[in-house]
Amino acid sequence: MQDYSEKVQVIHNEKFGRHLVAQLDIEAGDTLVEERPLLVAPHWECGQMKCAKCLQESYVMCRSCKMFPLCMDCQGHDDFECQFFASGGPGGYICKDLLVKNYGVCALMKILLMLEDPVTRKDCERLLETPINLDDYRDGDGMWQEHEELAVRPLMASGLLMSLTQSQSLTADDLHAYCIRIDSYSFEVTARDGDTLKGVFVCGSLPHHCVPNTVVALDEEFNLKLYAAVDLKSGEVIYNSYTNPLMGTSQRQHQLRLTRRLECSCLRCLDPTECGTNMSSVKCRECPDGYALCELSSGGDWRCSECSAILPAADVHELLAELGGALVEAKGELQAFESLLAQYKTVLHPHHFLMLDIKQNIASILRATALMNCMDQPSKKLLARRVELCSELLPICRAVVPGISKLYAIALFEYLLSLVELVELQFSEGELNKKEYATHLKTGRLVAKEAMDLLRFEPENSSEGYLVERLAMELERIESDIAKYGR
């Protein structure tokens, strides 16, 4: 199922290939695309077999086809797939333990079977019409090596291609191109057991921009809804983002090169301040007050905003690699993260993405520690620290994902929890009177309402939909205490 809004149109050009543009003015929240996945499959590296029907873990094979896993709760899976293997396939060349020994081929095998099935062939061909320049990927390692070892080579050796009338002539390069297209059109989806899978969506895949103008919503049935994050004017290109917005410019660029062979030149990447956040800025070594900013347009070195001194990219990357290794070594220990924060605050901007990473780790540890701590005074200190850290993250999330933002909504939710926990404890110990307590709760009420408003377009049967329910419960509790103590 694919359904485009009448407010968008599909066009083709040399820069983006097939993509969407606004045909009319669009308001934030308007639905642009709704789509069922072409397929949902495990990641290439997944070693645990999943039921072909419900995608839960399964160690039992389908009794009919003896090829696909099928859990005890499911009665059957795709009719064409099952009948194809139950009959042995034309010629009977297929190795029946293919998935048992090489489960990574699952997504690629499903695409080939969809091409074989007349019912699904047309939808699948839309995915495969995207041109791929294999020379951009043929690097012998990374993505190419993963596809080669986990999918292409095992499938070529399985005998499956000889049994497929539509795919007998495919070469290893053809299969690599199929794998690349699967990755390029995939969104991460979550199974009921919490495991992540890849959902392949033909229509929902858009050109990349580090500050996207759309939001992707996925429900429990893996249905995709793409809606506008901000108001759009007629003629504007519809963008999505395929990187973590809380990464710095050089890290986002690196990820895009690895996964999409893309050099991004969006406004955020070309802005040395990254929308005013300074998420890549490091302390200048030549002057006391300046910060060196990443200048992608000038070769990728860092230049001080005060004295214009140059800090070579190699030096910055060495520094970040050093801190990245230290973060791994911290192993979830609060004091280790606090020490790193104190150590690197003299060399990195307070909003540098690695400093934010440290602060997020500290905030998570603090909440868990505060909940387990039975001593009142330490708990208040821990909660107050967490409120401080959560509040520091809010303006960054707001800047890098403007408009309707799930990232900002989740950050607001974390801030709300820490704030309410703190003021409830302070009130119970007499540190806040009724009026002060109610005043803080009114702040919490505004935060809860803002977060709920940002998530109002999310499907009810999604993780964000359940978060709205949790926010509603918190808001009800806050309103009750405001009514009780705010007079």
Helices and strands as residue ranges (DSSP letters): E 2-4, E 8-13, E 17-22, E 31-35, E 39-41, H 79-86, H 98-101, G 103-105, H 106-116, H 121-128, G 134-136, H 142-147, I 148-152, H 153-158, G 161-163, H 172-184, E 186-190, E 196-200, E 214-218, E 224-228, H 249-260, H 267-270, E 282-283, E 291-294, G 296-298, E 302-304, E 310-311, H 313-330, H 334-344, H 353-372, H 376-400, H 406-428, H 434-454, H 463-485
